[in-house]
Amino acid sequence: METPKRLVPYSVHLPEDVYLKMKKAATERKASAMVRDAITMMIEGNDVYNSGYRKGVRDSMNIVNQNEGAKSISYAGQTIADSIVSDLEFMLK
């Protein structure tokens, strides 16, 4: 799975009690990531361990893609960031 280049908005309807909890999480800047992670876990059909593992790998890919040093150093025509992300993508298969 490739690191997402852009995020597409999607609307959901929630029971009021869940909505209120999400609203509280939103004040802590956690709501979008929480919903995104839950949907990804359900769609991928993984158990909790595998979902957590895959999320950790995806988070690592994002960190590497944001690292200015890794993006600016190249070897054999490929940036270090691209090389590492390619190796990490292999772990998601």
N, CA and C atoms as an extended XYZ file, in Angstrom:
279
Properties=species:S:1:pos:R:3:atomname:S:1:resname:S:1:resid:I:1 pbc="F F F"
N         0.832       -1.177        0.000 N   MET     1
C         0.000        0.000        0.000 CA  MET     1
C         0.877        1.241        0.000 C   MET     1
N         0.653        2.104       -0.942 N   GLU     2
C         1.436        3.310       -1.065 CA  GLU     2
C         0.972        4.344       -0.044 C   GLU     2
N         1.893        5.161        0.417 N   THR     3
C         1.546        6.239        1.322 CA  THR     3
C         0.601        7.189        0.598 C   THR     3
N        -0.516        7.565        1.233 N   PRO     4
C        -1.481        8.419        0.538 CA  PRO     4
C        -0.889        9.776        0.194 C   PRO     4
N        -1.145       10.218       -1.047 N   LYS     5
C        -0.665       11.521       -1.491 CA  LYS     5
C        -1.626       12.610       -1.031 C   LYS     5
N        -2.917       12.282       -0.970 N   ARG     6
C        -3.901       13.253       -0.521 CA  ARG     6
C        -5.012       12.514        0.203 C   ARG     6
N        -5.710       13.215        1.036 N   LEU     7
C        -6.826       12.643        1.774 CA  LEU     7
C        -8.119       13.183        1.175 C   LEU     7
N        -9.099       12.312        1.009 N   VAL     8
C       -10.380       12.677        0.417 CA  VAL     8
C       -11.424       12.710        1.526 C   VAL     8
N       -12.182       13.810        1.647 N   PRO     9
C       -13.189       13.878        2.719 CA  PRO     9
C       -14.333       12.888        2.498 C   PRO     9
N       -14.861       12.380        3.607 N   TYR    10
C       -15.976       11.435        3.567 CA  TYR    10
C       -16.827       11.674        4.800 C   TYR    10
N       -18.114       11.709        4.631 N   SER    11
C       -19.020       12.022        5.735 CA  SER    11
C       -19.657       10.742        6.276 C   SER    11
N       -19.822       10.675        7.588 N   VAL    12
C       -20.511        9.548        8.219 CA  VAL    12
C       -21.535       10.074        9.212 C   VAL    12
N       -22.567        9.287        9.448 N   HIS    13
C       -23.584        9.616       10.442 CA  HIS    13
C       -23.325        8.756       11.667 C   HIS    13
N       -23.301        9.382       12.835 N   LEU    14
C       -22.969        8.692       14.078 CA  LEU    14
C       -24.095        8.856       15.086 C   LEU    14
N       -24.263        7.853       15.978 N   PRO    15
C       -25.184        8.046       17.098 CA  PRO    15
C       -24.666        9.210       17.949 C   PRO    15
N       -25.575        9.893       18.636 N   GLU    16
C       -25.189       11.098       19.362 CA  GLU    16
C       -24.103       10.852       20.402 C   GLU    16
N       -24.174        9.725       21.117 N   ASP    17
C       -23.160        9.474       22.143 CA  ASP    17
C       -21.761        9.304       21.524 C   ASP    17
N       -21.705        8.648       20.384 N   VAL    18
C       -20.419        8.483       19.692 CA  VAL    18
C       -19.950        9.833       19.149 C   VAL    18
N       -20.885       10.592       18.601 N   TYR    19
C       -20.565       11.922       18.083 CA  TYR    19
C       -19.944       12.802       19.174 C   TYR    19
N       -20.523       12.777       20.362 N   LEU    20
C       -20.009       13.613       21.454 CA  LEU    20
C       -18.594       13.195       21.851 C   LEU    20
N       -18.326       11.898       21.841 N   LYS    21
C       -16.974       11.421       22.147 CA  LYS    21
C       -15.994       11.831       21.047 C   LYS    21
N       -16.451       11.759       19.789 N   MET    22
C       -15.597       12.169       18.670 CA  MET    22
C       -15.336       13.676       18.732 C   MET    22
N       -16.346       14.436       19.115 N   LYS    23
C       -16.202       15.885       19.231 CA  LYS    23
C       -15.137       16.225       20.274 C   LYS    23
N       -15.144       15.474       21.377 N   LYS    24
C       -14.123       15.682       22.417 CA  LYS    24
C       -12.738       15.323       21.877 C   LYS    24
N       -12.656       14.214       21.144 N   ALA    25
C       -11.379       13.815       20.555 CA  ALA    25
C       -10.903       14.857       19.541 C   ALA    25
N       -11.842       15.503       18.864 N   ALA    26
C       -11.485       16.514       17.869 CA  ALA    26
C       -10.800       17.704       18.515 C   ALA    26
N       -11.183       18.031       19.756 N   THR    27
C       -10.524       19.144       20.437 CA  THR    27
C        -9.073       18.811       20.740 C   THR    27
N        -8.763       17.526       20.785 N   GLU    28
C        -7.385       17.073       21.026 CA  GLU    28
C        -6.683       16.728       19.722 C   GLU    28
N        -7.318       17.050       18.580 N   ARG    29
C        -6.772       16.813       17.237 CA  ARG    29
C        -6.538       15.328       16.964 C   ARG    29
N        -7.433       14.463       17.449 N   LYS    30
C        -7.279       13.024       17.279 CA  LYS    30
C        -8.396       12.387       16.467 C   LYS    30
N        -9.513       13.082       16.267 N   ALA    31
C       -10.709       12.462       15.701 CA  ALA    31
C       -10.495       11.926       14.290 C   ALA    31
N        -9.938       12.713       13.394 N   SER    32
C        -9.777       12.276       12.002 CA  SER    32
C        -8.900       11.036       11.905 C   SER    32
N        -7.778       11.066       12.609 N   ALA    33
C        -6.874        9.918       12.567 CA  ALA    33
C        -7.540        8.677       13.155 C   ALA    33
N        -8.327        8.862       14.218 N   MET    34
C        -9.010        7.738       14.862 CA  MET    34
C        -9.995        7.081       13.888 C   MET    34
N       -10.799        7.901       13.218 N   VAL    35
C       -11.776        7.372       12.263 CA  VAL    35
C       -11.066        6.742       11.075 C   VAL    35
N       -10.046        7.413       10.566 N   ARG    36
C        -9.279        6.895        9.425 CA  ARG    36
C        -8.663        5.530        9.757 C   ARG    36
N        -8.061        5.413       10.937 N   ASP    37
C        -7.434        4.146       11.341 CA  ASP    37
C        -8.468        3.037       11.497 C   ASP    37
N        -9.621        3.352       12.078 N   ALA    38
C       -10.671        2.344       12.280 CA  ALA    38
C       -11.215        1.848       10.946 C   ALA    38
N       -11.464        2.766       10.030 N   ILE    39
C       -11.984        2.370        8.716 CA  ILE    39
C       -10.952        1.531        7.969 C   ILE    39
N        -9.705        1.955        8.017 N   THR    40
C        -8.638        1.202        7.349 CA  THR    40
C        -8.541       -0.210        7.912 C   THR    40
N        -8.615       -0.341        9.234 N   MET    41
C        -8.538       -1.648        9.875 CA  MET    41
C        -9.689       -2.543        9.427 C   MET    41
N       -10.895       -1.998        9.374 N   MET    42
C       -12.054       -2.800        8.974 CA  MET    42
C       -11.961       -3.220        7.506 C   MET    42
N       -11.568       -2.311        6.645 N   ILE    43
C       -11.497       -2.612        5.217 CA  ILE    43
C       -10.406       -3.625        4.925 C   ILE    43
N        -9.274       -3.508        5.616 N   GLU    44
C        -8.183       -4.457        5.399 CA  GLU    44
C        -8.506       -5.829        5.982 C   GLU    44
N        -9.496       -5.894        6.874 N   GLY    45
C        -9.926       -7.164        7.435 CA  GLY    45
C        -8.901       -7.826        8.334 C   GLY    45
N        -8.074       -7.035        8.966 N   ASN    46
C        -7.024       -7.577        9.826 CA  ASN    46
C        -7.466       -7.635       11.281 C   ASN    46
N        -6.766       -8.463       12.044 N   ASP    47
C        -6.989       -8.461       13.477 CA  ASP    47
C        -6.271       -7.249       14.075 C   ASP    47
N        -6.419       -7.043       15.350 N   VAL    48
C        -5.872       -5.860       16.006 CA  VAL    48
C        -4.350       -5.818       15.879 C   VAL    48
N        -3.685       -6.962       16.059 N   TYR    49
C        -2.218       -6.990       15.966 CA  TYR    49
C        -1.758       -6.562       14.580 C   TYR    49
N        -2.293       -7.198       13.539 N   ASN    50
C        -1.865       -6.878       12.180 CA  ASN    50
C        -2.209       -5.448       11.803 C   ASN    50
N        -3.353       -4.964       12.255 N   SER    51
C        -3.725       -3.578       11.971 CA  SER    51
C        -2.731       -2.617       12.616 C   SER    51
N        -2.355       -2.888       13.850 N   GLY    52
C        -1.381       -2.048       14.532 CA  GLY    52
C        -0.023       -2.096       13.856 C   GLY    52
N         0.371       -3.280       13.427 N   TYR    53
C         1.643       -3.449       12.723 CA  TYR    53
C         1.640       -2.635       11.440 C   TYR    53
N         0.579       -2.793       10.649 N   ARG    54
C         0.479       -2.083        9.374 CA  ARG    54
C         0.437       -0.568        9.593 C   ARG    54
N        -0.254       -0.131       10.637 N   LYS    55
C        -0.294        1.306       10.926 CA  LYS    55
C         1.095        1.801       11.291 C   LYS    55
N         1.827        1.031       12.066 N   GLY    56
C         3.190        1.410       12.426 CA  GLY    56
C         4.088        1.531       11.209 C   GLY    56
N         3.946        0.602       10.277 N   VAL    57
C         4.741        0.663        9.044 CA  VAL    57
C         4.341        1.896        8.233 C   VAL    57
N         3.026        2.138        8.098 N   ARG    58
C         2.575        3.327        7.353 CA  ARG    58
C         3.052        4.614        8.016 C   ARG    58
N         2.986        4.675        9.351 N   ASP    59
C         3.485        5.856       10.067 CA  ASP    59
C         4.981        6.048        9.813 C   ASP    59
N         5.720        4.960        9.786 N   SER    60
C         7.156        5.030        9.502 CA  SER    60
C         7.406        5.566        8.094 C   SER    60
N         6.606        5.118        7.140 N   MET    61
C         6.740        5.601        5.768 CA  MET    61
C         6.493        7.107        5.712 C   MET    61
N         5.498        7.579        6.446 N   ASN    62
C         5.208        9.017        6.463 CA  ASN    62
C         6.358        9.814        7.064 C   ASN    62
N         6.937        9.302        8.145 N   ILE    63
C         8.067        9.988        8.787 CA  ILE    63
C         9.245       10.069        7.822 C   ILE    63
N         9.554        8.967        7.161 N   VAL    64
C        10.673        8.952        6.214 CA  VAL    64
C        10.407        9.934        5.077 C   VAL    64
N         9.176        9.955        4.567 N   ASN    65
C         8.836       10.871        3.470 CA  ASN    65
C         8.925       12.331        3.887 C   ASN    65
N         8.833       12.625        5.174 N   GLN    66
C         8.912       13.999        5.660 CA  GLN    66
C        10.337       14.409        6.049 C   GLN    66
N        11.250       13.459        6.075 N   ASN    67
C        12.615       13.751        6.503 CA  ASN    67
C        13.393       14.429        5.371 C   ASN    67
N        13.768       15.688        5.603 N   GLU    68
C        14.457       16.462        4.568 CA  GLU    68
C        15.794       15.837        4.172 C   GLU    68
N        16.531       15.308        5.135 N   GLY    69
C        17.812       14.676        4.822 CA  GLY    69
C        17.645       13.469        3.925 C   GLY    69
N        16.680       12.612        4.254 N   ALA    70
C        16.443       11.403        3.461 CA  ALA    70
C        15.926       11.743        2.067 C   ALA    70
N        15.208       12.862        1.947 N   LYS    71
C        14.685       13.263        0.635 CA  LYS    71
C        15.748       13.937       -0.221 C   LYS    71
N        16.816       14.441        0.401 N   SER    72
C        17.810       15.201       -0.354 CA  SER    72
C        19.045       14.384       -0.737 C   SER    72
N        19.212       13.224       -0.149 N   ILE    73
C        20.380       12.385       -0.465 CA  ILE    73
C        19.962       11.279       -1.414 C   ILE    73
N        20.737       11.134       -2.495 N   SER    74
C        20.426       10.100       -3.491 CA  SER    74
C        21.577        9.121       -3.628 C   SER    74
N        21.228        7.918       -4.008 N   TYR    75
C        22.205        6.879       -4.319 CA  TYR    75
C        21.644        6.072       -5.477 C   TYR    75
N        22.424        5.898       -6.497 N   ALA    76
C        22.028        5.140       -7.688 CA  ALA    76
C        20.718        5.679       -8.283 C   ALA    76
N        20.560        7.002       -8.289 N   GLY    77
C        19.399        7.622       -8.915 CA  GLY    77
C        18.117        7.584       -8.108 C   GLY    77
N        18.194        7.175       -6.849 N   GLN    78
C        17.001        7.093       -6.013 CA  GLN    78
C        17.305        7.755       -4.671 C   GLN    78
N        16.348        8.553       -4.182 N   THR    79
C        16.587        9.171       -2.879 CA  THR    79
C        16.564        8.103       -1.793 C   THR    79
N        17.248        8.402       -0.710 N   ILE    80
C        17.254        7.488        0.435 CA  ILE    80
C        15.818        7.287        0.922 C   ILE    80
N        15.019        8.373        0.946 N   ALA    81
C        13.624        8.271        1.393 CA  ALA    81
C        12.852        7.294        0.520 C   ALA    81
N        12.975        7.422       -0.803 N   ASP    82
C        12.256        6.519       -1.707 CA  ASP    82
C        12.701        5.073       -1.536 C   ASP    82
N        13.983        4.885       -1.316 N   SER    83
C        14.506        3.533       -1.126 CA  SER    83
C        13.953        2.897        0.154 C   SER    83
N        13.944        3.655        1.239 N   ILE    84
C        13.437        3.133        2.506 CA  ILE    84
C        11.934        2.871        2.419 C   ILE    84
N        11.187        3.815        1.838 N   VAL    85
C         9.737        3.644        1.709 CA  VAL    85
C         9.423        2.423        0.857 C   VAL    85
N        10.202        2.197       -0.185 N   SER    86
C        10.006        1.014       -1.024 CA  SER    86
C        10.191       -0.269       -0.212 C   SER    86
N        11.214       -0.284        0.638 N   ASP    87
C        11.435       -1.450        1.498 CA  ASP    87
C        10.282       -1.622        2.497 C   ASP    87
N         9.801       -0.519        3.042 N   LEU    88
C         8.694       -0.588        3.991 CA  LEU    88
C         7.405       -1.041        3.312 C   LEU    88
N         7.177       -0.592        2.067 N   GLU    89
C         5.977       -1.028        1.331 CA  GLU    89
C         5.972       -2.544        1.176 C   GLU    89
N         7.135       -3.140        1.000 N   PHE    90
C         7.245       -4.586        0.875 CA  PHE    90
C         6.726       -5.276        2.146 C   PHE    90
N         6.894       -4.630        3.283 N   MET    91
C         6.440       -5.199        4.561 CA  MET    91
C         4.917       -5.199        4.676 C   MET    91
N         4.224       -4.419        3.854 N   LEU    92
C         2.781       -4.353        3.904 CA  LEU    92
C         2.120       -5.402        3.011 C   LEU    92
N         2.891       -6.104        2.214 N   LYS    93
C         2.316       -7.089        1.294 CA  LYS    93
C         2.117       -8.422        1.951 C   LYS    93
